[in-house]
Amino acid sequence: MSGFAWSAFALNLAWAAAAALTVMLVTFARAVRGGPHRIVDVAWGIAFTAVAVVTFAASAGEGDPTRRLLVTALTAVWGLRLAAHIARRGRGHGEDPRYEAMLARAPGSRNAYALRKVYLLQGALVWLVSLPVQAAQYVPGPPSAPFWAGTALWAVGVAFEAVGDAQLARFKADPANRGRIMDRGLWAWTRHPNYFGDFCVWWGLFLLTCDSMAAAAVSVVSPVVMTLLLTRGSGMRLLERHMAGRPGYADYQSRTSGFFPRPPRPSSPRDRKGVGPR
């Protein structure tokens, strides 16, 4: 489909950058006033929602109204659910060990270092990863098969994230599970149901652009970058390194897929104690 509004989309890139930057700077100001820098993780989902809403306003009269509304709604549902989950999970806790270790290496002011290495970097990633959310809203014409396929993939992803997070929260809330590896429910099929869910969400959102070759071409970098972040960057690789060597985790690794879900393999008899925190 032709007719992609390149000039309007180019202006939207600036509006989206401003939206992401505003969310990150407001969050940084809140952290400087006494909150831990871990609240930037809450801002991640909020920033994507802000980009979607700003794009919805800016794309009026350019893209298909139904597509614009659905893209904004899907992004907001994903982003706000994630933000609420992370906020609940971190309530009452101090600084995230990842950020504490990073800030301990700060050559000068910890806050200035956090601004550069955490907030501005995450703001830039939000802008880059959100390209499908922006581009899809400038696609003319009503949604067709790729759009609905993307919506279905998005739904699978959100389900994996929400169900996996709920299962892990219930597991940790039970004192009887203290010191044990979570290997039930979705966690028996993949060691990272939330990361697999994110993968589905962003490839799904990319499919929303595929009624336009131009929009798809400018957006494909987004799911590729998100996939690399989840599998090679700050996602599963860091978590696997953190968990390595804990009692029971090697057996869990041997029988459970690292990313794409599949039925678990049977564990070896000598490793079935399955103890160790997750």
Buried (B, 14 or more C-beta within 10 A) or exposed (E): EEEBBEEBBEEBBEBBBBBBBBBBBBBBEBBEEEBBBBBBBBBBBBBBBBBBBBBBEBBEEBBBEEBBEBBBEBBBBBBBBBBEBBBEBBEEEEBBEBBBEBBEEBEEEBBEBBBEBBBBEBBBBBBBBBBBBBBBBBBBEEBEEBBEBBBEBBBBBBBBBBBBBEBBEEBBEEEEBEEBBBBEBBBBBBBBBBBBBBBBBBBBBBBBBBBBEBBBEBBBBBBBBBBEBBBEBEBBBEBBEEBEEBBBBBBBBEBBBBBEBEEBEEBEEEBEEBEBBB
